[in-house]
Amino acid sequence: MKLFIRILLLVSITTILVIFVNYPKLNILAGYSAKNTASSVFLGKRALAFTDTTDNNFSPVNLATDAINIKKKFAEASVFNLLTRKAIYRKGLGSVLTLTEADETADYLTPKRSNPNNLIPYPYGNADQKDTLFNNINYPKLNKTVSSIFGKNQTRAVVVIYKDQIIAEKYANGFTKDSRLLGWSMTKSVLSTVFGVLQYQNKIKVTDKAPIKAWQNDNRKNISVHNLLQMNSGLAWDENYDEISDATKMLFLERDMTKMQVQKPLTGKINGSWNYSSGTSNLLSGIVRSQFKTHQEYLDFWYTELIDKIGMNSMVIEADLAGNFVASSYAWATPRDWGKFGLLYLHRGNWNGSQVFSEKWADYVATPTPSSNGLYGAQFWLNTKGQMKDVPKTMYFADGYQGQRVYILPEQDLVIVRIALSWMDENTFLKGILESIN
């Protein structure tokens, strides 16, 4: 009996130690599941069962048990009944993880939005396009190429736009042209565009030093907005989603996501140490906020001067508990609206006769960052070294976790949108589309 008690005590102590060591991971794991569930159900308009069997079905997220309250608009996720996280839905701001009970009833401002134009044909409105057939397109080959990445690659949507016309469009079961889908880090490219708009309106110069008070007494005072846009500030940051890292702590534990990168020291050379950082993107969101006298002006600007201005009316950028847009990760929109975003760059900032940002901004975001080996511009990814060997080197793209993409091919007058849950052979896919257009 004494031996049995000792064994039981040893097992109990071991269990407690395992829980203690892994508790922070469980916190982030439950946070991911609760946040993703709330956003999928209340923004994406998908059922809980659908979300659990598609969005949250990968390891270790599938260890969490999810529940929703439709009436009160929140989701909860627990892991082994040891820890529960809650995410609430706020109209206009999307879903956010709570940190205290007070967060659930706090007042918040929301952005003012414009109504969609449903009379003008896509892309300048949302009405159906007139049927247009191009003699130089091999439609069977095009459709075969698009279909080839569905199923095993977990593609949810593809939209191919040529000369402002949708020439191919396909959706997985459960999705339509009206489905709002998460772009993950494609949100960074939206953020960059906001800076392009601000600069075009003479509200900011990206070559100026970053207006961060905490940096004024050390070498960080020499970091420019430009350095931040290019992820080339030299600041420390750990962008690791497999472990507890700066990125995971920011997204699932922080009230104000604009502050974590501010607190990091210089560990590299300014303009000579490229380091991909979601913290930098959210710091930049904070810099945008500092350009306005009121919080309401900050919230409205993104929509009135960019998102709604080009008719991306489905887009919602989710905000943190402090009211900052989470510019690193959380923009949702229909695939067609993601296509409009690509077309804005294809047309070098001109939208149906109205200039949204300078033509030079399109060149700027596609200019390689020093020390990025030609991979990265200003919150956009590049193909300047021919990483995709059968794709033009002038192609650049918005890139998001699990294979979200908006490809912009200026020389081909082409925008391609792909929304998915896994990566694919991009070169083969894009090559097939290009070969279908003579």
MIPALUM-94600 format. One record per residue: residue in one letter; y, z, x of N, C-alpha, C in turn. Coordinates in steps of 0.1 Angstrom, whole numbers, padded with zeros to 4 digits, always signed. Example, Ala and Ser with C-alpha at 12.3 -4.5 7.8 and 13.67 -1.06 7.14 Angstrom:
// MIPALUM-94600
A-0057+0078+0132-0045+0078+0123-0033+0078+0132/S-0022+0071+0128-0011+0071+0137+0000+0079+0129/
This chain:
// MIPALUM-94600
M-0012+0000+0008+0000+0000+0000+0013+0000+0009/K+0013+0008+0019+0024+0009+0028+0027-0005+0035/L+0016-0012+0038+0017-0025+0044+0023-0035+0034/F+0018-0034+0022+0024-0043+0011+0039-0040+0009/I+0043-0028+0010+0057-0024+0008+0065-0030+0019/R+0060-0028+0031+0067-0034+0043+0069-0049+0043/I+0058-0056+0038+0058-0070+0037+0069-0074+0026/L+0068-0067+0015+0078-0070+0004+0092-0067+0009/L+0094-0057+0017+0108-0054+0022+0112-0064+0032/L+0103-0069+0040+0106-0079+0050+0110-0092+0043/V+0102-0096+0032+0105-0108+0025+0119-0107+0018/S+0122-0095+0013+0135-0093+0006+0146-0094+0016/I+0145-0088+0027+0155-0089+0038+0157-0103+0042/T+0146-0110+0044+0147-0124+0048+0154-0133+0038/T+0150-0131+0025+0157-0138+0014+0172-0136+0014/I+0175-0123+0016+0190-0119+0016+0197-0126+0027/L+0191-0126+0039+0197-0133+0050+0198-0148+0048/V+0188-0154+0043+0189-0168+0040+0200-0171+0030/I+0201-0163+0020+0212-0165+0010+0225-0163+0017/F+0227-0153+0025+0239-0149+0031+0244-0161+0040/V+0234-0166+0048+0238-0177+0057+0241-0190+0050/N+0235-0192+0039+0237-0205+0032+0246-0204+0020/Y+0252-0192+0018+0260-0191+0006+0273-0200+0007/P+0279-0201+0018+0291-0211+0019+0286-0225+0015/K+0274-0229+0019+0270-0243+0016+0267-0244+0001/L+0262-0233-0005+0259-0233-0019+0272-0234-0027/N+0283-0228-0022+0296-0229-0028+0301-0243-0029/I+0300-0250-0018+0305-0264-0017+0296-0273-0025/L+0282-0270-0025+0273-0278-0032+0275-0277-0047/A+0277-0265-0052+0280-0263-0066+0294-0269-0070/G+0303-0268-0061+0316-0273-0063+0316-0288-0064/Y+0309-0295-0056+0307-0310-0057+0302-0313-0070/S+0291-0307-0074+0284-0310-0087+0293-0308-0099/A+0300-0296-0099+0308-0293-0111+0320-0303-0112/K+0326-0306-0100+0338-0315-0100+0333-0329-0104/N+0323-0334-0098+0318-0347-0101+0314-0348-0116/T+0308-0338-0121+0303-0338-0135+0315-0339-0145/A+0325-0330-0142+0337-0330-0151+0344-0343-0151/S+0345-0349-0139+0352-0362-0138+0345-0373-0144/S+0332-0373-0142+0323-0384-0148+0323-0383-0163/V+0322-0371-0169+0322-0370-0183+0335-0372-0190/F+0346-0366-0184+0359-0366-0191+0368-0377-0187/L+0366-0382-0175+0374-0394-0171+0366-0407-0172/G+0353-0406-0168+0345-0418-0168+0339-0420-0182/K+0339-0410-0191+0334-0411-0204+0319-0414-0204/R+0312-0407-0194+0298-0408-0194+0291-0396-0198/A+0279-0396-0203+0272-0385-0208+0267-0376-0196/L+0265-0363-0199+0260-0354-0189+0247-0359-0183/A+0237-0363-0192+0224-0367-0188+0225-0379-0179/F+0234-0388-0182+0236-0400-0174+0241-0396-0160/T+0251-0387-0160+0257-0383-0148+0246-0376-0139/D+0238-0367-0145+0228-0360-0137+0218-0369-0131/T+0214-0380-0138+0203-0389-0134+0208-0400-0125/T+0222-0402-0124+0227-0412-0115+0236-0407-0105/D+0248-0401-0108+0258-0397-0099+0253-0384-0091/N+0246-0375-0097+0243-0362-0091+0228-0361-0088/N+0221-0372-0086+0207-0372-0084+0202-0373-0070/F+0211-0371-0060+0207-0372-0046+0207-0358-0040/S+0199-0357-0029+0198-0344-0022+0210-0342-0013/P+0215-0329-0013+0210-0317-0020+0217-0314-0033/V+0226-0324-0037+0234-0321-0049+0225-0319-0061/N+0213-0326-0061+0204-0324-0073+0198-0310-0074/L+0201-0302-0065+0196-0288-0066+0205-0280-0076/A+0216-0285-0079+0225-0278-0088+0222-0282-0103/T+0224-0272-0111+0222-0274-0126+0235-0274-0132/D+0238-0285-0140+0251-0287-0146+0251-0285-0161/A+0263-0281-0165+0265-0279-0180+0279-0282-0183/I+0282-0287-0195+0295-0290-0199+0299-0284-0212/N+0312-0282-0214+0317-0277-0227+0327-0288-0232/I+0323-0296-0241+0331-0308-0246+0344-0303-0252/K+0343-0293-0260+0355-0288-0268+0365-0283-0258/K+0361-0274-0248+0371-0268-0239+0373-0277-0227/K+0366-0287-0225+0367-0297-0214+0366-0290-0201/F+0354-0285-0198+0351-0280-0185+0336-0282-0182/A+0333-0282-0169+0319-0283-0165+0316-0272-0155/E+0304-0267-0155+0299-0257-0146+0287-0262-0139/A+0285-0258-0127+0273-0261-0119+0269-0248-0112/S+0256-0245-0112+0250-0234-0105+0239-0238-0096/V+0237-0231-0086+0226-0234-0076+0217-0222-0076/F+0204-0223-0081+0194-0213-0081+0200-0200-0088/N+0209-0202-0097+0215-0190-0104+0222-0180-0095/L+0225-0185-0083+0231-0176-0073+0246-0177-0073/L+0251-0188-0077+0265-0191-0076+0269-0202-0086/T+0280-0200-0093+0285-0210-0103+0299-0214-0100/R+0302-0227-0101+0315-0232-0099+0319-0239-0112/K+0332-0238-0115+0337-0244-0128+0348-0254-0124/A+0348-0266-0131+0358-0276-0130+0364-0279-0144/I+0377-0278-0145+0384-0281-0157+0390-0295-0157/Y+0391-0300-0169+0398-0313-0171+0412-0311-0176/R+0422-0317-0170+0435-0317-0174+0440-0331-0177/K+0445-0333-0189+0449-0347-0193+0460-0352-0184/G+0458-0364-0179+0468-0370-0170+0466-0367-0155/L+0458-0356-0152+0456-0352-0138+0441-0352-0135/G+0433-0354-0144+0418-0355-0141+0412-0341-0140/S+0401-0340-0133+0394-0327-0132+0397-0320-0118/V+0396-0307-0119+0398-0299-0106+0390-0287-0107/L+0385-0283-0095+0378-0270-0094+0387-0258-0095/T+0383-0248-0103+0391-0236-0104+0387-0226-0093/L+0397-0218-0089+0394-0207-0079+0395-0194-0085/T+0403-0192-0096+0405-0180-0103+0405-0183-0118/E+0403-0173-0126+0403-0174-0141+0417-0179-0145/A+0427-0175-0138+0441-0179-0142+0443-0194-0141/D+0436-0201-0133+0437-0215-0132+0433-0222-0144/E+0425-0216-0152+0420-0223-0165+0431-0224-0176/T+0441-0215-0175+0451-0215-0185+0465-0217-0180/A+0466-0221-0167+0479-0223-0161+0486-0235-0167/D+0499-0235-0168+0507-0246-0172+0507-0257-0161/Y+0509-0269-0165+0509-0280-0155+0517-0292-0160/L+0524-0299-0151+0531-0311-0154+0522-0323-0154/T+0525-0333-0161+0516-0345-0161+0525-0357-0159/P+0520-0368-0153+0528-0380-0151+0531-0387-0164/K+0543-0393-0165+0546-0402-0176+0539-0416-0174/R+0533-0421-0184+0526-0434-0183+0531-0444-0192/S+0529-0457-0188+0533-0469-0196+0521-0473-0204/N+0523-0480-0215+0513-0486-0223+0508-0499-0217/P+0495-0502-0218+0489-0514-0213+0495-0526-0220/N+0496-0537-0213+0500-0550-0219+0487-0558-0222/N+0484-0558-0235+0472-0564-0240+0474-0578-0246/L+0486-0584-0243+0489-0597-0248+0488-0608-0238/I+0492-0605-0225+0492-0615-0215+0478-0615-0208/P+0473-0627-0205+0459-0627-0199+0459-0620-0186/Y+0447-0616-0182+0444-0610-0169+0448-0620-0158/P+0454-0616-0147+0455-0603-0142+0469-0596-0145/Y+0478-0604-0151+0491-0598-0153+0492-0590-0166/G+0482-0591-0174+0480-0583-0186+0465-0580-0187/N+0461-0576-0199+0447-0573-0201+0439-0581-0211/A+0446-0591-0216+0440-0601-0225+0430-0610-0218/D+0421-0616-0226+0411-0625-0220+0418-0637-0213/Q+0412-0641-0202+0417-0653-0195+0412-0666-0203/K+0420-0676-0201+0415-0689-0206+0404-0694-0196/D+0394-0700-0202+0383-0705-0193+0388-0715-0183/T+0385-0712-0171+0389-0721-0160+0377-0724-0151/L+0374-0737-0149+0363-0740-0141+0368-0748-0128/F+0364-0743-0117+0369-0749-0104+0358-0759-0099/N+0362-0771-0096+0352-0781-0092+0346-0778-0078/N+0353-0769-0070+0349-0766-0057+0340-0754-0056/I+0336-0748-0068+0328-0736-0068+0313-0740-0072/N+0304-0735-0065+0290-0736-0068+0286-0724-0076/Y+0288-0724-0090+0286-0712-0098+0272-0707-0098/P+0261-0715-0098+0248-0709-0097+0246-0701-0084/K+0251-0706-0073+0250-0698-0060+0258-0686-0060/L+0270-0687-0066+0279-0675-0067+0273-0664-0075/N+0267-0668-0087+0261-0658-0096+0249-0652-0090/K+0241-0660-0083+0229-0655-0076+0233-0645-0065/T+0243-0648-0058+0248-0639-0047+0252-0625-0054/V+0260-0626-0064+0265-0614-0071+0253-0606-0076/S+0244-0612-0083+0232-0606-0089+0223-0599-0078/S+0223-0605-0066+0214-0600-0055+0217-0586-0051/I+0229-0580-0054+0231-0567-0049+0230-0556-0060/F+0225-0560-0072+0223-0551-0082+0209-0545-0081/G+0206-0534-0088+0193-0529-0088+0191-0520-0076/K+0184-0525-0066+0180-0517-0054+0192-0511-0046/N+0204-0518-0047+0215-0513-0040+0224-0505-0049/Q+0220-0502-0061+0227-0493-0070+0242-0497-0072/T+0244-0511-0072+0257-0516-0076+0260-0514-0090/R+0272-0510-0094+0276-0507-0107+0285-0518-0113/A+0293-0524-0104+0302-0535-0109+0306-0544-0097/V+0307-0557-0101+0313-0566-0091+0323-0575-0099/V+0334-0577-0093+0344-0587-0099+0349-0596-0088/V+0348-0609-0089+0352-0618-0079+0364-0626-0085/I+0376-0626-0078+0388-0632-0083+0393-0642-0073/Y+0394-0655-0078+0398-0666-0070+0410-0673-0077/K+0420-0674-0069+0433-0680-0074+0437-0673-0088/D+0436-0660-0088+0440-0652-0100+0430-0653-0111/Q+0419-0660-0110+0410-0661-0120+0397-0654-0117/I+0391-0647-0127+0378-0640-0125+0368-0652-0126/I+0361-0654-0114+0351-0664-0114+0337-0659-0115/A+0335-0646-0113+0322-0639-0114+0324-0625-0118/E+0316-0619-0126+0318-0605-0130+0304-0600-0136/K+0300-0589-0131+0287-0584-0135+0287-0568-0135/Y+0280-0562-0145+0280-0548-0146+0266-0543-0147/A+0262-0532-0141+0249-0526-0143+0248-0520-0157/N+0236-0517-0162+0234-0511-0175+0242-0498-0176/G+0249-0496-0187+0257-0484-0189+0271-0485-0185/F+0275-0497-0180+0289-0499-0175+0294-0512-0181/T+0307-0513-0183+0314-0525-0189+0327-0527-0181/K+0334-0537-0185+0348-0540-0179+0357-0528-0182/D+0354-0520-0191+0364-0509-0195+0359-0496-0189/S+0349-0496-0181+0344-0483-0175+0353-0479-0163/R+0358-0467-0164+0366-0461-0153+0357-0456-0142/L+0359-0460-0130+0350-0457-0119+0357-0451-0107/L+0351-0442-0100+0357-0435-0088+0357-0444-0076/G+0369-0445-0070+0370-0453-0058+0368-0445-0045/W+0367-0432-0046+0366-0423-0034+0378-0427-0024/S+0374-0430-0012+0385-0432-0002+0393-0445-0003/M+0390-0453-0013+0399-0464-0016+0412-0458-0021/T+0412-0446-0025+0425-0439-0029+0434-0439-0017/K+0429-0438-0005+0438-0438+0007+0446-0451+0008/S+0441-0462+0004+0448-0474+0004+0459-0475-0007/V+0456-0468-0018+0467-0466-0028+0478-0458-0023/L+0475-0447-0016+0485-0439-0010+0493-0447+0000/S+0487-0455+0009+0494-0463+0018+0504-0472+0011/T+0500-0477+0000+0509-0486-0008+0521-0479-0014/V+0519-0466-0017+0530-0458-0022+0541-0457-0011/F+0536-0456+0001+0546-0455+0013+0553-0469+0014/G+0545-0480+0012+0551-0493+0012+0562-0494+0002/V+0560-0489-0010+0570-0490-0021+0582-0481-0017/L+0579-0469-0012+0590-0460-0008+0599-0467+0003/Q+0593-0473+0013+0600-0479+0023+0608-0491+0018/Y+0602-0499+0009+0609-0511+0003+0621-0506-0005/Q+0621-0494-0011+0632-0489-0018+0641-0480-0010/N+0640-0481+0003+0648-0474+0013+0648-0459+0011/K+0637-0453+0006+0636-0439+0004+0629-0432+0016/I+0623-0440+0025+0616-0435+0037+0615-0446+0047/K+0614-0442+0060+0611-0451+0071+0598-0445+0077/V+0588-0453+0077+0575-0448+0083+0576-0446+0098/T+0585-0452+0104+0587-0450+0119+0593-0436+0122/D+0599-0430+0112+0605-0416+0114+0594-0406+0117/K+0599-0395+0123+0590-0384+0126+0586-0377+0113/A+0574-0373+0112+0569-0366+0100+0577-0354+0097/P+0582-0352+0084+0590-0341+0081+0582-0328+0078/I+0576-0323+0089+0567-0311+0087+0574-0300+0095/K+0579-0290+0088+0586-0279+0094+0578-0271+0104/A+0565-0269+0101+0556-0261+0110+0554-0268+0124/W+0558-0280+0125+0555-0288+0138+0567-0288+0147/Q+0578-0283+0143+0591-0285+0150+0592-0277+0163/N+0583-0268+0166+0584-0260+0178+0573-0263+0188/D+0566-0274+0186+0556-0278+0196+0555-0294+0196/N+0546-0299+0203+0545-0314+0205+0542-0321+0193/R+0537-0315+0182+0534-0321+0170+0547-0327+0163/K+0558-0322+0167+0571-0327+0162+0573-0342+0165/N+0565-0347+0175+0566-0362+0179+0557-0371+0170/I+0549-0365+0161+0541-0373+0153+0549-0380+0142/S+0548-0393+0141+0555-0401+0131+0547-0403+0118/V+0553-0406+0107+0546-0410+0095+0537-0422+0098/H+0541-0431+0106+0533-0442+0111+0520-0438+0117/N+0521-0428+0126+0509-0423+0133+0499-0417+0122/L+0505-0410+0112+0496-0405+0102+0490-0416+0094/L+0497-0426+0090+0492-0437+0082+0480-0444+0090/Q+0481-0444+0103+0471-0451+0111+0460-0441+0115/M+0460-0429+0111+0450-0419+0115+0450-0417+0130/N+0462-0418+0136+0463-0418+0151+0473-0408+0156/S+0472-0396+0149+0482-0386+0153+0477-0377+0164/G+0464-0377+0167+0459-0368+0178+0456-0354+0173/L+0457-0352+0160+0454-0339+0154+0439-0337+0152/A+0435-0324+0154+0421-0321+0152+0417-0322+0137/W+0405-0327+0135+0400-0328+0121+0385-0331+0122/D+0377-0325+0113+0362-0327+0113+0359-0333+0099/E+0356-0346+0099+0353-0354+0087+0338-0355+0086/N+0331-0344+0082+0317-0344+0082+0312-0339+0068/Y+0305-0348+0060+0301-0344+0047+0287-0339+0046/D+0280-0338+0057+0267-0332+0057+0267-0318+0061/E+0278-0312+0065+0279-0298+0068+0292-0292+0062/I+0293-0279+0064+0306-0273+0061+0316-0278+0071/S+0326-0284+0067+0336-0291+0077+0350-0289+0071/D+0360-0294+0079+0373-0294+0074+0374-0302+0060/A+0367-0313+0060+0368-0322+0048+0362-0315+0036/T+0350-0309+0037+0344-0303+0026+0351-0290+0021/K+0356-0283+0031+0363-0271+0027+0376-0274+0020/M+0383-0285+0024+0395-0289+0018+0392-0294+0003/L+0382-0302+0001+0380-0308-0012+0374-0298-0022/F+0367-0288-0017+0360-0279-0027+0364-0264-0026/L+0373-0261-0017+0377-0247-0016+0392-0244-0016/E+0400-0255-0014+0415-0253-0013+0422-0255-0025/R+0433-0247-0027+0442-0248-0038+0452-0260-0036/D+0457-0260-0023+0467-0270-0020+0461-0278-0008/M+0457-0290-0011+0450-0298-0001+0459-0305+0009/T+0472-0304+0007+0481-0310+0016+0483-0302+0029/K+0478-0290+0029+0482-0280+0040+0472-0279+0052/M+0459-0283+0049+0449-0280+0060+0452-0288+0072/Q+0455-0301+0071+0458-0309+0083+0471-0304+0090/V+0480-0299+0083+0493-0294+0089+0490-0283+0099/Q+0480-0275+0096+0476-0263+0104+0468-0266+0116/K+0464-0279+0118+0455-0282+0129+0463-0285+0142/P+0458-0282+0153+0464-0284+0166+0462-0298+0171/L+0470-0302+0181+0468-0315+0188+0456-0313+0197/T+0447-0322+0196+0435-0322+0205+0434-0336+0212/G+0442-0345+0208+0442-0358+0214+0456-0363+0217/K+0458-0375+0220+0470-0381+0223+0477-0388+0211/I+0489-0385+0209+0496-0391+0197+0497-0406+0200/N+0492-0414+0190+0492-0429+0190+0481-0434+0200/G+0472-0425+0204+0461-0429+0213+0448-0423+0210/S+0447-0416+0199+0434-0409+0196+0431-0411+0181/W+0425-0422+0178+0422-0425+0164+0411-0416+0159/N+0413-0409+0147+0403-0400+0142+0405-0400+0127/Y+0394-0406+0120+0395-0407+0105+0395-0393+0099/S+0405-0391+0090+0408-0378+0085+0413-0379+0071/S+0405-0373+0061+0410-0372+0048+0421-0362+0047/G+0421-0352+0056+0432-0342+0056+0445-0349+0059/T+0445-0359+0067+0458-0366+0070+0463-0373+0057/S+0454-0379+0050+0458-0386+0037+0465-0376+0028/N+0459-0364+0026+0465-0355+0017+0478-0349+0023/L+0478-0347+0036+0491-0343+0042+0502-0354+0038/L+0498-0366+0039+0508-0377+0035+0512-0376+0021/S+0502-0372+0012+0506-0370-0002+0516-0359-0003/G+0515-0349+0005+0525-0339+0005+0539-0344+0010/I+0539-0353+0020+0551-0359+0025+0558-0367+0014/V+0550-0374+0006+0555-0382-0005+0562-0372-0015/R+0556-0361-0018+0562-0351-0027+0575-0346-0022/S+0576-0344-0009+0588-0339-0003+0600-0348-0004/Q+0598-0361-0008+0608-0371-0009+0616-0369-0022/F+0611-0361-0031+0617-0360-0045+0622-0346-0047/K+0632-0345-0055+0638-0332-0059+0629-0324-0068/T+0622-0331-0076+0613-0323-0086+0599-0328-0085/H+0590-0319-0089+0576-0323-0090+0573-0334-0100/Q+0581-0334-0111+0579-0344-0121+0582-0358-0115/E+0592-0359-0107+0596-0372-0101+0584-0377-0092/Y+0579-0368-0085+0567-0371-0076+0555-0376-0084/L+0552-0370-0095+0541-0374-0103+0543-0388-0109/D+0556-0390-0114+0559-0402-0121+0559-0414-0112/F+0564-0412-0099+0567-0424-0090+0555-0432-0088/W+0543-0426-0085+0531-0433-0082+0528-0443-0094/Y+0530-0439-0106+0527-0447-0118+0538-0457-0121/T+0550-0452-0122+0561-0462-0127+0564-0472-0116/E+0563-0469-0104+0567-0479-0093+0555-0486-0087/L+0543-0483-0091+0531-0490-0085+0520-0492-0096/I+0514-0481-0099+0501-0482-0107+0503-0489-0121/D+0512-0483-0129+0515-0490-0142+0523-0502-0140/K+0531-0503-0130+0540-0515-0128+0531-0528-0127/I+0519-0527-0121+0511-0538-0120+0499-0538-0130/G+0501-0529-0140+0491-0529-0151+0478-0523-0148/M+0477-0514-0138+0465-0506-0135+0465-0494-0144/N+0466-0496-0157+0468-0485-0166+0456-0476-0168/S+0444-0481-0164+0433-0473-0165+0432-0462-0153/M+0440-0465-0143+0439-0456-0131+0444-0442-0133/V+0437-0433-0129+0441-0419-0128+0438-0413-0114/I+0448-0408-0108+0446-0401-0095+0446-0386-0098/E+0435-0380-0095+0433-0366-0098+0442-0357-0088/A+0446-0346-0093+0454-0337-0086+0448-0324-0083/D+0452-0317-0072+0447-0304-0069+0454-0293-0077/L+0450-0281-0075+0455-0270-0083+0470-0268-0081/A+0475-0273-0069+0490-0271-0067+0498-0283-0072/G+0491-0293-0078+0498-0304-0084+0500-0316-0075/N+0493-0316-0064+0494-0328-0055+0483-0338-0058/F+0486-0350-0058+0476-0361-0059+0466-0360-0047/V+0453-0360-0050+0443-0359-0039+0441-0373-0034/A+0450-0377-0025+0451-0391-0021+0440-0395-0011/S+0432-0386-0007+0421-0389+0001+0409-0395-0006/S+0408-0392-0019+0395-0393-0025+0394-0396-0040/Y+0404-0393-0048+0401-0392-0063+0409-0401-0072/A+0409-0414-0069+0414-0424-0079+0403-0430-0087/W+0405-0430-0100+0395-0437-0109+0402-0448-0116/A+0395-0459-0117+0400-0471-0124+0389-0480-0128/T+0392-0490-0137+0382-0500-0140+0381-0510-0129/P+0370-0516-0127+0368-0526-0117+0379-0537-0117/R+0383-0541-0129+0393-0551-0131+0407-0546-0126/D+0409-0533-0128+0422-0528-0123+0421-0526-0108/W+0410-0523-0102+0409-0523-0088+0411-0537-0082/G+0407-0547-0090+0410-0561-0086+0425-0564-0086/K+0432-0558-0096+0447-0560-0096+0453-0555-0083/F+0448-0543-0078+0453-0538-0066+0451-0547-0054/G+0439-0553-0054+0437-0563-0043+0446-0575-0044/L+0448-0580-0056+0457-0591-0058+0471-0588-0054/L+0476-0576-0056+0489-0572-0052+0491-0575-0037/Y+0481-0572-0029+0481-0575-0015+0479-0590-0012/L+0470-0596-0019+0468-0610-0017+0482-0618-0019/H+0490-0613-0029+0503-0619-0031+0514-0612-0023/R+0510-0604-0013+0520-0599-0004+0531-0591-0011/G+0527-0583-0020+0536-0573-0027+0543-0579-0039/N+0541-0592-0042+0548-0598-0053+0539-0597-0065/W+0544-0592-0076+0536-0591-0089+0543-0598-0100/N+0538-0610-0103+0543-0619-0113+0558-0620-0112/G+0563-0622-0100+0577-0625-0098+0585-0613-0094/S+0579-0601-0094+0586-0589-0090+0581-0584-0077/Q+0589-0581-0068+0585-0576-0055+0583-0561-0055/V+0571-0556-0053+0568-0542-0054+0570-0535-0040/F+0565-0542-0030+0568-0538-0016+0571-0550-0007/S+0576-0548+0005+0579-0559+0013+0567-0568+0017/E+0569-0581+0019+0558-0589+0023+0553-0584+0037/K+0562-0579+0045+0557-0574+0058+0548-0562+0057/W+0548-0555+0046+0539-0544+0044+0524-0548+0044/A+0522-0560+0039+0508-0565+0038+0503-0568+0053/D+0512-0572+0061+0509-0574+0075+0507-0561+0082/Y+0516-0551+0079+0515-0538+0085+0502-0531+0083/V+0497-0530+0070+0485-0523+0068+0473-0530+0074/A+0474-0543+0077+0463-0550+0083+0464-0552+0099/T+0474-0544+0104+0476-0544+0119+0467-0534+0125/P+0459-0537+0135+0449-0527+0141+0456-0515+0147/T+0451-0504+0144+0455-0491+0150+0451-0490+0165/P+0460-0487+0174+0456-0485+0188+0444-0475+0188/S+0434-0478+0196+0423-0469+0199+0413-0469+0187/S+0414-0478+0177+0405-0479+0166+0395-0490+0168/N+0396-0497+0180+0387-0508+0183+0388-0519+0172/G+0400-0521+0166+0402-0531+0157+0396-0529+0143/L+0391-0516+0141+0385-0513+0128+0395-0509+0117/Y+0406-0504+0121+0415-0497+0111+0429-0501+0112/G+0436-0501+0100+0450-0504+0100+0457-0492+0095/A+0465-0493+0084+0472-0482+0078+0466-0478+0065/Q+0455-0470+0066+0447-0466+0054+0439-0477+0048/F+0437-0488+0056+0429-0499+0052+0419-0502+0064/W+0407-0507+0061+0398-0511+0071+0399-0526+0074/L+0396-0530+0086+0398-0544+0091+0385-0550+0096/N+0386-0564+0098+0375-0572+0103+0380-0579+0116/T+0390-0574+0122+0396-0582+0133+0387-0585+0145/K+0377-0577+0147+0368-0580+0158+0355-0588+0153/G+0356-0592+0140+0344-0599+0135+0332-0591+0133/Q+0334-0578+0129+0323-0569+0127+0314-0575+0117/M+0320-0581+0106+0312-0589+0097+0313-0604+0102/K+0303-0608+0109+0304-0620+0117+0306-0633+0110/D+0302-0633+0097+0303-0646+0089+0315-0645+0079/V+0324-0636+0082+0336-0633+0073+0348-0635+0081/P+0359-0641+0076+0371-0643+0083+0377-0630+0089/K+0382-0631+0101+0387-0619+0108+0400-0614+0101/T+0406-0622+0093+0418-0618+0086+0415-0610+0073/M+0402-0609+0070+0399-0601+0058+0401-0586+0061/Y+0407-0579+0051+0408-0564+0052+0405-0558+0039/F+0402-0545+0039+0397-0540+0026+0399-0525+0025/A+0400-0521+0012+0399-0507+0008+0385-0502+0008/D+0382-0491+0013+0368-0486+0016+0366-0472+0010/G+0356-0470+0003+0353-0457-0003+0338-0453-0001/Y+0336-0440-0001+0322-0435+0001+0312-0441-0009/Q+0300-0443-0004+0289-0449-0011+0291-0464-0014/G+0300-0471-0007+0301-0485-0008+0311-0491-0018/Q+0322-0483-0021+0332-0488-0029+0341-0497-0021/R+0344-0509-0026+0352-0518-0018+0362-0527-0026/V+0373-0529-0021+0382-0540-0026+0385-0549-0013/Y+0378-0560-0013+0380-0570-0001+0391-0579-0005/I+0400-0581+0005+0412-0590+0004+0410-0601+0014/L+0409-0613+0010+0407-0625+0019+0419-0634+0017/P+0430-0633+0025+0442-0640+0022+0440-0655+0024/E+0433-0660+0034+0432-0674+0036+0423-0681+0025/Q+0415-0674+0019+0406-0679+0008+0412-0677-0006/D+0423-0670-0007+0429-0667-0020+0419-0659-0029/L+0413-0649-0023+0401-0643-0029+0402-0628-0028/V+0398-0621-0039+0396-0607-0039+0383-0604-0045/I+0376-0595-0039+0362-0591-0044+0361-0576-0045/V+0357-0571-0057+0356-0557-0059+0341-0554-0061/R+0337-0543-0054+0323-0539-0056+0324-0523-0058/I+0318-0518-0068+0317-0504-0071+0302-0500-0071/A+0298-0490-0064+0284-0487-0063+0281-0473-0060/L+0268-0470-0057+0263-0457-0053+0256-0457-0039/S+0256-0469-0033+0250-0470-0019+0256-0481-0012/W+0255-0481+0001+0260-0492+0009+0251-0504+0009/M+0255-0515+0014+0247-0527+0014+0250-0536+0027/D+0243-0547+0028+0246-0557+0039+0259-0565+0034/E+0270-0560+0039+0283-0566+0034+0284-0580+0039/N+0280-0583+0051+0282-0596+0057+0275-0606+0049/T+0262-0603+0046+0254-0613+0038+0260-0616+0024/F+0264-0605+0018+0270-0606+0005+0282-0615+0005/L+0292-0611+0014+0304-0619+0014+0302-0633+0019/K+0293-0635+0028+0289-0648+0033+0285-0657+0021/G+0276-0651+0012+0271-0659+0001+0282-0663-0009/I+0292-0654-0011+0303-0657-0019+0312-0668-0013/L+0315-0667+0000+0323-0677+0006+0316-0691+0006/E+0303-0691+0008+0296-0704+0008+0295-0710-0005/S+0297-0702-0016+0297-0708-0029+0311-0715-0033/I+0321-0712-0024+0334-0718-0027+0337-0728-0015/N+0336-0741-0019+0338-0751-0008+0353-0752-0005/
